[in-house]
Amino acid sequence: MSAELLKALPSLANDSVAKQVTDILTDLIVTGKIKQGDYLPTEEDLCREFGIGRSSVREAIKTLESRGMVRKFHGKGVVVIDESAQATAKLLQIALKLKKTTMKDILEFRNSIEIKMTELAASRATEEQIKVISDNLEKMRNEEYKLETFAEYDYNFHKSVADASGNSIFSLMMETMRPMLYNHIIYTLNPEFNPENCNHFHETILNTIISKDPVAASEAMKSHLAGTKSVMDELERANITI
């Protein structure tokens, strides 16, 4: 971050000083004026240019860290990163627990985005993206995996379909929802974990994407989620919870 950029920083108003510094630095990062991998100015430089104390600067940096936008390295400084999706996922997981989100809620969410994103993936997926989807499915075919390992690859399969949709919002939503979706997959695979029971759905989805057939791809994901609902209904009747 150059001295010229520091001197161009706006004056602070009477609101929370730390909040204003946070907002200004956030805007500089989001607009690319401070790029990933760049180091922020030192505390001393920020204090001098903003005309504020160290406590306000440290509070602003702490907030940016919690948002996954910067990371502090001892003896080096504060570097700009992009782990905002992971940070959002943590906050979202807490919010979902507080809101008492149910497995039914999660399935309705999945229906609302995964069918459309699969349709788009069939139209837009590159050869490289199709290979990633295929590789994730291949990893799921190993019957020696434990439940947790299989669930991780299951999530990765769905995330790679989102990436292939060409829609960054679908991809971001799947990333931020990662803990929730992982728990949902774990739940629907219990109590009798058998990879073959769900892999045929994933194979059909992959084949429709390879064939570049959006209608069939949409129906394939719809069938997969319908199968998931059937499993959930059985678990509910048996009063099984995660």
C-alpha atoms as one frame of an Amber mdcrd trajectory, in Angstrom:
protein
   0.000   0.000   0.000   1.654   3.238  -1.168   2.124   6.446   0.806   0.060
   8.238  -1.847  -2.882   5.937  -1.192  -2.599   6.542   2.523  -2.646  10.307
   2.026  -5.790   9.983  -0.103  -7.731   8.348   2.706 -10.937  10.186   3.660
 -11.307  12.066   6.923 -13.046  10.331   9.780 -16.465  11.448  10.992 -17.825
  11.274  14.520 -19.044   7.660  14.387 -17.029   4.808  15.862 -13.472   5.447
  14.730 -12.603   1.743  14.547 -15.711   1.062  12.440 -14.819   3.817  10.010
 -11.256   2.558   9.641 -12.639  -0.936   9.077 -15.031   0.327   6.390 -12.318
   2.317   4.619  -9.829  -0.575   4.583 -12.577  -2.979   3.501 -13.423  -0.734
   0.553  -9.758  -0.484  -0.456  -9.460  -4.292  -0.406 -12.762  -4.998  -2.193
 -12.011  -2.467  -4.948  -8.562  -3.958  -5.462  -6.623  -0.862  -4.442  -5.032
  -3.127  -1.857  -4.594  -6.561  -3.455  -4.374 -10.069  -2.023  -0.840 -10.687
  -0.853  -0.205  -7.004  -0.118   0.668  -5.936   3.397  -1.317  -3.240   5.135
   0.578  -0.190   6.406   2.038  -0.543   9.876  -0.002   0.416  12.925   2.202
   3.469  13.266   1.530   4.591   9.684  -2.227   4.055  10.005  -2.336   5.922
  13.318  -0.444   8.840  11.819  -2.458   9.082   8.594  -5.833   8.679  10.304
  -4.853  10.728  13.327  -6.085   8.063  15.745  -4.770   5.848  18.536  -3.427
   2.311  18.294  -6.450   0.793  20.042  -8.779   1.895  17.207  -6.410   0.557
  14.541  -6.037  -2.768  16.350  -9.802  -3.103  16.713 -10.242  -2.473  12.968
  -7.603  -5.074  12.095  -9.221  -7.568  14.451 -12.563  -7.062  12.694 -10.974
  -7.596   9.271  -9.364 -10.787  10.596 -12.749 -12.069  11.776 -14.110 -11.433
   8.275 -11.333 -13.507   6.706  -9.886 -10.508   4.862  -6.478 -10.195   6.522
  -4.078 -12.298   8.562  -1.471 -11.069  11.015   2.014 -12.554  10.818   4.237
 -11.954  13.803   7.235  -9.859  12.861   6.021  -9.331   9.298   2.768  -7.415
   9.429  -0.822  -7.807   8.281  -1.331  -9.374   4.850  -4.505  -9.255   2.743
  -6.112 -12.672   2.135  -9.461 -13.984   0.936 -10.962 -16.409   3.426 -14.237
 -14.517   3.613 -16.307 -17.561   2.611 -14.838 -19.658   5.424 -15.391 -16.864
   7.932 -18.973 -16.444   6.746 -19.518 -20.202   7.030 -18.559 -20.131  10.706
 -20.946 -17.279  11.463 -23.697 -18.912   9.427 -23.296 -22.179  11.307 -23.832
 -20.349  14.601 -26.854 -18.507  13.206 -28.408 -21.738  11.923 -28.037 -23.360
  15.333 -29.589 -20.349  17.052 -32.486 -20.414  14.582 -32.994 -24.139  15.225
 -32.642 -24.948  11.528 -34.032 -28.392  10.678 -32.880 -31.004   8.171 -36.092
 -30.291   6.262 -35.093 -26.627   5.993 -31.729 -27.647   4.574 -33.310 -29.950
   1.987 -35.650 -27.174   0.839 -32.626 -24.897   0.471 -30.802 -27.548  -1.559
 -33.803 -27.974  -3.836 -33.912 -24.231  -4.415 -30.348 -23.969  -5.748 -28.897
 -27.361  -6.681 -31.375 -28.235  -9.412 -30.747 -24.967 -11.265 -26.989 -25.034
 -10.769 -26.838 -28.570 -12.211 -28.847 -27.454 -15.226 -26.380 -24.606 -15.799
 -23.394 -26.927 -15.307 -24.662 -29.116 -18.153 -24.628 -26.049 -20.407 -21.423
 -24.399 -19.241 -19.018 -26.927 -17.727 -15.540 -26.974 -19.241 -13.613 -30.201
 -19.797 -11.442 -29.340 -16.808 -14.475 -28.794 -14.574 -16.062 -32.057 -15.742
 -12.828 -33.835 -14.805 -12.992 -32.369 -11.289 -16.576 -33.598 -10.895 -15.588
 -37.009 -12.233 -12.561 -37.208  -9.923 -14.735 -36.463  -6.898 -17.145 -39.221
  -7.899 -14.270 -41.657  -8.395 -13.107 -40.983  -4.835 -16.636 -41.736  -3.610
 -16.503 -45.214  -5.165 -13.991 -46.452  -2.600 -16.071 -48.615  -0.273 -13.333
 -48.667   2.355 -13.982 -45.052   3.295 -15.470 -44.189   6.643 -18.723 -42.249
   6.703 -17.042 -38.904   7.406 -14.554 -39.284   4.541 -17.256 -40.266   2.070
 -19.414 -37.319   3.170 -16.516 -34.943   2.515 -16.150 -36.221  -1.068 -19.931
 -36.155  -1.465 -19.941 -32.473  -0.556 -16.979 -31.861  -2.894 -18.942 -33.460
  -5.742 -21.847 -31.060  -5.257 -19.512 -28.087  -4.803 -17.708 -28.938  -8.052
 -21.071 -28.984  -9.854 -21.749 -25.509  -8.441 -18.344 -24.331  -9.678 -19.136
 -25.729 -13.135 -22.407 -23.787 -13.260 -20.448 -20.653 -14.117 -22.443 -18.717
 -11.540 -20.209 -17.356  -8.792 -23.142 -16.915  -6.393 -24.041 -20.623  -6.538
 -20.402 -21.487  -5.916 -20.137 -19.033  -3.018 -23.388 -20.214  -1.435 -22.247
 -23.839  -1.550 -18.945 -22.838   0.040 -20.469 -20.781   2.844 -23.046 -23.520
   3.487 -20.337 -26.193   3.681 -20.754 -27.157   7.388 -24.535 -27.283   7.058
 -24.462 -29.363   3.865 -21.833 -31.715   5.284 -24.024 -32.357   8.340 -27.015
 -32.933   6.072 -25.092 -35.511   4.034 -23.923 -37.264   7.213 -27.510 -37.387
   8.448 -28.957 -38.848   5.249 -26.224 -41.512   5.013 -26.925 -42.770   8.520
 -27.517 -45.239  10.049 -26.595 -47.824   7.371 -23.714 -46.279   5.454 -23.428
 -47.798   1.988 -21.770 -45.679  -0.752 -23.464 -47.603  -3.568 -26.887 -46.498
  -2.349 -26.305 -42.932  -3.509 -23.464 -43.159  -6.037 -25.814 -44.126  -8.871
 -27.516 -40.721  -8.479 -24.164 -38.966  -8.763 -23.204 -41.048 -11.794 -26.413
 -40.027 -13.552 -25.776 -36.368 -12.743 -22.223 -36.582 -14.081 -23.335 -38.328
 -17.283 -25.954 -35.666 -18.036 -23.322 -32.946 -17.557 -20.907 -34.794 -19.840
 -23.715 -35.128 -22.400 -24.424 -31.389 -22.029 -28.125 -32.069 -21.525 -29.493
 -29.335 -19.182 -33.009 -30.804 -18.975 -31.757 -34.273 -18.078 -29.250 -32.785
 -15.639 -31.982 -30.867 -13.856 -34.106 -34.008 -13.605 -31.139 -36.041 -12.381
 -30.482 -33.669  -9.483 -34.211 -33.495  -8.748 -34.309 -37.309  -8.526 -31.263
 -37.324  -6.280 -32.819 -34.857  -3.840 -36.131 -36.739  -3.984 -34.221 -39.857
  -2.961 -32.666 -37.872  -0.133 -36.125 -36.828   1.003 -37.271 -40.460   1.050
 -34.348 -41.348   3.300 -35.150 -38.406   5.563 -38.788 -39.488   5.810 -37.685
 -42.963   6.890 -35.297 -41.531   9.483 -38.009 -39.247  10.806 -40.428 -42.155
  11.160 -37.738 -44.025  13.056 -37.124 -40.921  15.200 -33.412 -40.828  14.255
 -31.618 -37.506  14.647 -28.061 -36.388  14.028
